[in-house]
Amino acid sequence: MNRRQTIPKELRYTIEDFNRQFPTDDACFEHLREQRFPDGIAYCQTCKQERQHHRVKGRPVYACDECLTQISPMAGTIFEHSSTSLRLWYYAMYLMASTRCGISAKQIQRETGVTYKTAWRMFRQIRSLLSEPDMQLEGSAVEMDETYYGGTRKGKHGRPLRGDKKKSPVIGIIERSTKKRIGRVKALATPDVTAERVLGIVHEHILPKSTVFTDEYRIYDRLGGRVKEHKRINHTAKVYVVGDVHTNTIEGFWSLVKRGIGGVYHQVSQKYLQTYLDEYSFRYNRRDQGNLIFTSLLKRVSEKAAQPASIPAQMTPAPTDAF
């Protein structure tokens, strides 16, 4: 048995590293401040310009050195209006980023000691950071496939008919990895799987210069005129690889998602299915980062803040009321 650490040393981030970097709420707060207000410089709503700010003793806010107008690094982020310890938020993010198959809200409750209601809200808020709606796949070789998530249908096999209420269709697009970069994936829960829907997704997420690999399903019939080349593999005839023509990469991602959801979450509603797909896609697209996925997740806090600190914004201290 190979007992060696498989993650390169420079990509490791253990629980000891976490405890060393974020031992207290203040350490987490200062980290968040540095992300949003580097060196304590932020836009002052009253002065109408960038000003140096200093920490207000005993409060999670910073005050302008000139006019004393207060701002909070938590305003506009997932931490706004939360009385839960900021270190517990960071720890929950560490847990979600460190796992490969996912972690449930119930497990976050057990790990952090908060109520299930709070754990579920934290879980949902953190997952909102993982969406990448504007990501465009740039690979020259792209695989595309659809899958269906949901309950079983007695005595029925294969693709569900249009209007099926149990199965939720999902369309996936994945780049093939090269020596220079790893392939990324985009998974989209859709109301239906039609040729028009597929063409719209291709137009939005795939470059015209790409070669697209699919199976023989008829919804892909019109792809040829939208991309450089369209190659197909005939799964119905039990043919799965012919040279470089296959969809094994996207099939591998579907396996990861389905085994993860089935083993960890057991069941996901159609309402939240996209957020779970975003979570698995986020980790998959950063699989070359080892345990540093956690640091990428921390950066998303400021990147996805509702009111970025670099533009005029009204920021207020977080209230002390619990969820």
C-alpha positions in Angstrom: 0.0 0.0 0.0 1.3 3.5 -0.9 1.2 5.5 2.3 3.0 8.5 1.0 1.4 11.9 0.9 0.2 12.3 -2.7 -0.3 16.1 -2.5 2.8 18.1 -3.3 4.2 20.0 -0.3 3.6 23.4 -1.8 -0.1 22.5 -2.3 -0.8 21.2 1.2 -3.0 23.1 3.6 -3.8 21.0 6.7 -5.9 21.6 9.8 -2.7 22.6 11.6 -2.1 25.3 8.9 -5.7 26.5 9.4 -5.4 26.7 13.1 -2.1 28.5 12.8 -3.4 31.1 10.3 -6.8 31.6 11.8 -6.6 31.0 15.6 -9.2 33.6 16.6 -12.1 35.6 15.2 -9.8 38.6 15.1 -7.4 36.8 12.8 -10.2 35.9 10.5 -11.5 39.5 10.6 -8.1 41.0 9.8 -7.8 38.6 6.9 -11.2 39.6 5.5 -10.3 43.3 6.0 -7.1 42.9 4.1 -9.0 41.2 1.2 -11.6 43.9 1.0 -9.6 47.0 2.2 -5.9 46.3 1.4 -3.7 48.2 3.9 -6.8 49.7 5.5 -7.5 51.9 2.5 -11.1 52.1 1.4 -13.6 54.5 -0.3 -15.2 56.8 2.3 -18.8 57.6 1.5 -18.6 61.0 3.3 -15.2 62.2 2.0 -16.0 60.9 -1.5 -12.5 59.5 -2.0 -10.1 56.7 -0.9 -9.1 57.2 2.8 -7.0 55.3 5.4 -9.3 53.6 7.9 -8.5 52.3 11.4 -10.1 49.6 13.5 -12.7 50.7 16.1 -11.8 49.1 19.4 -14.3 46.4 20.5 -16.3 46.6 17.3 -16.1 44.7 13.9 -15.9 48.0 12.0 -13.3 50.5 10.6 -13.5 54.2 10.8 -12.2 56.8 8.3 -9.2 58.6 9.7 -10.6 62.0 8.6 -14.4 62.0 9.2 -14.8 58.8 11.3 -17.4 57.3 9.0 -17.6 53.6 9.8 -17.5 50.7 7.3 -17.5 47.0 7.8 -15.6 44.4 5.8 -18.5 42.0 6.3 -21.0 44.3 4.6 -22.0 42.9 1.2 -20.5 39.4 1.9 -22.0 36.1 3.0 -21.1 37.0 6.6 -23.3 40.1 6.7 -26.0 40.1 9.4 -24.5 37.0 11.0 -23.7 36.7 14.7 -22.0 33.3 14.2 -18.3 33.3 14.9 -16.3 34.3 11.9 -13.8 31.6 12.7 -16.7 29.0 12.4 -17.5 30.4 9.0 -13.9 30.0 7.9 -13.8 26.5 9.4 -16.9 25.5 7.5 -15.4 26.9 4.3 -12.2 24.9 5.0 -14.3 21.7 5.4 -16.2 22.3 2.2 -13.1 23.0 0.2 -11.0 20.2 1.6 -13.4 17.3 0.8 -13.5 15.7 -2.6 -17.0 14.3 -2.5 -18.8 17.0 -0.5 -19.9 17.5 3.1 -23.4 17.8 4.4 -24.9 20.6 6.5 -25.5 18.0 9.2 -21.7 17.2 9.3 -21.0 21.0 9.5 -23.4 21.1 12.5 -21.5 18.3 14.2 -18.1 19.9 13.5 -18.9 23.4 14.5 -21.5 23.0 17.2 -24.0 25.4 15.7 -27.7 24.6 15.2 -28.8 22.7 12.1 -30.7 25.8 10.9 -27.5 27.9 11.1 -25.3 25.2 9.6 -27.7 24.8 6.6 -27.7 28.6 6.1 -23.9 28.7 6.3 -23.8 25.8 3.9 -26.1 27.5 1.4 -24.3 30.9 1.7 -20.9 29.3 1.1 -22.1 27.4 -1.9 -23.4 30.6 -3.4 -19.7 31.6 -3.8 -19.0 28.7 -6.1 -21.1 29.7 -9.0 -19.2 30.8 -12.1 -21.9 31.9 -14.6 -19.6 33.8 -16.9 -16.9 31.1 -17.4 -16.2 30.3 -21.0 -14.5 27.1 -22.0 -11.5 27.8 -24.2 -10.2 24.3 -24.9 -9.7 23.2 -28.5 -11.2 19.8 -27.7 -14.5 19.8 -25.7 -16.8 17.0 -24.8 -20.5 17.5 -24.3 -23.1 15.2 -22.8 -26.4 15.2 -20.9 -27.5 13.2 -17.8 -30.5 13.0 -15.7 -30.8 13.3 -11.9 -33.7 12.2 -9.8 -35.9 9.3 -8.7 -36.1 5.9 -10.4 -38.8 4.9 -12.8 -40.1 1.4 -12.5 -39.6 -0.8 -15.5 -38.2 2.1 -17.6 -34.7 2.5 -18.8 -32.7 5.0 -21.0 -33.5 8.7 -21.4 -36.7 9.9 -19.9 -39.4 11.3 -22.2 -40.1 15.0 -22.4 -42.2 16.2 -19.5 -40.9 13.6 -17.1 -41.5 14.9 -13.6 -39.0 12.7 -11.7 -35.8 13.2 -13.7 -34.0 16.6 -13.9 -31.9 17.1 -17.1 -28.4 18.3 -16.8 -26.1 19.4 -19.6 -22.3 19.2 -19.2 -19.4 20.6 -21.2 -15.8 19.7 -20.4 -12.5 20.7 -21.8 -9.9 18.0 -22.4 -6.7 18.6 -20.4 -3.5 19.5 -22.1 0.1 19.7 -20.9 -0.3 23.4 -20.3 -3.6 23.5 -18.4 -6.2 21.2 -16.9 -9.6 20.9 -18.5 -12.5 22.7 -16.8 -16.2 21.7 -16.7 -19.5 23.5 -16.9 -22.6 21.7 -15.6 -26.0 23.3 -16.1 -29.4 22.1 -14.8 -31.9 22.9 -17.5 -35.7 22.8 -17.8 -35.4 20.5 -20.8 -33.0 19.0 -23.3 -33.8 20.2 -26.8 -31.7 21.0 -29.8 -32.5 24.7 -29.3 -31.4 24.5 -25.6 -28.1 22.8 -26.6 -27.4 25.3 -29.4 -27.9 28.2 -26.9 -25.5 26.6 -24.4 -22.9 26.0 -27.1 -23.1 29.6 -28.3 -22.6 30.9 -24.8 -19.9 28.6 -23.5 -17.9 27.1 -26.4 -15.6 28.9 -28.8 -16.4 28.4 -32.5 -12.8 27.2 -33.0 -13.3 24.2 -30.8 -13.8 20.5 -31.8 -16.8 19.1 -29.9 -17.2 15.4 -29.1 -20.7 14.0 -28.3 -22.6 10.7 -28.5 -25.2 10.0 -31.2 -28.2 11.6 -29.5 -30.2 13.6 -32.1 -30.2 16.9 -30.1 -26.5 17.3 -31.2 -27.4 17.0 -34.9 -27.0 20.7 -35.6 -23.8 21.4 -33.8 -21.6 21.0 -36.9 -22.4 24.5 -38.2 -21.6 26.2 -34.8 -18.1 24.8 -34.1 -15.0 23.9 -36.0 -15.7 20.2 -36.0 -18.2 17.8 -34.5 -17.2 14.2 -33.8 -19.6 11.6 -32.5 -19.3 8.2 -30.8 -22.1 5.6 -31.1 -23.0 4.4 -27.6 -26.1 2.7 -28.9 -23.9 0.3 -30.8 -21.8 -0.2 -27.6 -18.9 1.7 -29.1 -17.2 3.9 -26.5 -13.8 4.8 -27.9 -12.5 5.2 -31.5 -9.1 6.9 -31.5 -9.6 10.3 -29.8 -13.4 10.2 -30.2 -15.1 9.5 -26.9 -17.0 11.2 -24.1 -15.2 9.4 -21.2 -14.0 12.7 -19.6 -17.5 14.1 -19.1 -18.8 10.6 -18.1 -16.1 10.5 -15.4 -17.4 13.9 -14.0 -21.0 12.6 -14.0 -19.8 9.6 -12.0 -18.1 11.9 -9.5 -21.2 14.0 -9.1 -23.7 11.1 -8.8 -21.6 9.1 -6.4 -20.9 12.3 -4.3 -24.6 13.3 -4.1 -25.8 9.8 -3.5 -23.2 9.1 -0.8 -23.2 12.4 1.0 -26.4 14.2 0.4 -28.6 11.2 -0.6 -31.2 13.4 -2.3 -31.2 16.9 -3.8 -34.3 18.8 -4.9 -34.6 20.3 -8.4 -34.7 23.8 -6.7 -31.1 23.4 -5.4 -29.6 21.0 -7.9 -27.7 23.8 -9.8 -25.9 24.9 -6.6 -24.7 21.3 -6.0 -23.5 21.1 -9.6 -21.6 24.4 -9.0 -19.9 23.0 -5.9 -18.6 19.9 -7.7 -17.6 22.0 -10.7 -15.7 24.5 -8.6 -13.6 21.8 -7.0 -13.1 19.9 -10.2 -11.9 23.0 -12.0 -9.3 23.5 -9.3 -8.2 19.9 -8.7 -4.6 20.9 -9.5 -4.5 23.2 -6.4 -4.5 20.4 -3.9 -5.7 21.7 -0.5 -5.2 25.3 -1.6 -8.8 25.2 -3.0 -9.6 26.7 0.4 -7.6 29.8 -0.3 -9.4 30.1 -3.7 -12.7 29.9 -1.8 -11.6 32.7 0.6 -10.9 35.0 -2.4 -14.4 34.4 -3.7 -15.8 36.2 -0.6 -14.5 39.6 -1.7 -14.9 38.8 -5.5 -18.6 38.1 -5.1 -19.3 40.8 -2.4 -22.6 42.5 -3.3 -20.9 45.9 -2.9 -17.2 45.8 -3.8 -15.0 47.9 -1.6 -13.4 49.6 -4.6 -16.5 51.6 -5.5 -18.7 53.9 -3.5 -20.8 51.9 -1.2 -22.8 52.3 2.0 -21.4 49.8 4.5 -22.8 49.3 8.0 -21.7 47.1 10.9 -23.1 43.6 11.2 -26.0 43.4 13.8 -25.7 41.2 16.8 -29.0 39.3 16.3 -28.7 35.6 15.7 -30.1 33.9 12.7 
